[in-house]
Amino acid sequence: MKIAVLVIGILGVLLGIIVSGISLALPEFTSNRVNFEEAMIGVVIGGLIFLFSLLIAIVGLVLVIKNRKKE
């Protein structure tokens, strides 16, 4: 269970990076049909996903380390 928390956190971090990266690339790849202000919505959401998932990954890492020290 503790490993699952860590894996979910890491996958969430990757998702946040991907969402932010795609949102930043949208104005360039769509010949400015999507302006930067519209793309910022995705960047902010991706950043929030990243931060929340980073917190989950850190909690999972702490749980895994504590579990290994008990053994």
N, C-alpha and C positions, 0 to 999 in steps of 0.2 A: 504494500500500500504506500509505503514511504517513497519507493522508487517511482511509483505512478505519479505522485505529486511533483517530483523532480522532472519527470519526462513531460508532463503537461505544462509545467512552467517553461521549460526549454522550447517546446513547440510554440507556446504562446509568444515567447520572445521573438522567435523566427517569424511568426505571423505578423507581429507588430512592425518588424523591420521591413518585411515585404510590402505591407500595406502602405507604410510611409514612403518607401522607395517608388512604388508604382504611382502614388499620388504626386510625388515630386516630379516624376517623369512625364506625367500626362500633358502639361502645357507644351513641352518640347515635341512630343510624339504626335500630337494632334494639330500641329500648326496653329497653336494658340486658339483653337476652338474652345478649349477649356482654359480659362484664365487662371492665374496663380491664386487669386482669392478663393475661387471655387475649389481648387486643389488643396487649399489649406485645411478644409474640413476633413479630408482624408488623412492629412498629415497629423492633425491634432488627434483624431481617433486612433490612428496607428501608434502615436506616441503614448496615449493612455493605455492601449492594449499592451504595449511594450513595458511600461512601468508596472502595471498590475501583474503581468506575467513574470517580470523580474522578481517582484516580491514573492510570488508563489514559488519560483525556482530557488530563491534563497532559503525560504522556509523548508522546502524539500531537501535541499542540501544539508541544512542543519540537522534535520531528522535522520537522514542517512548516516551522517557522521556520528551522531549520538548513538545510533543503533550499532554501528561497527565498534565503537569503544566499549559497549556493554559485552560484546562477545569475546 
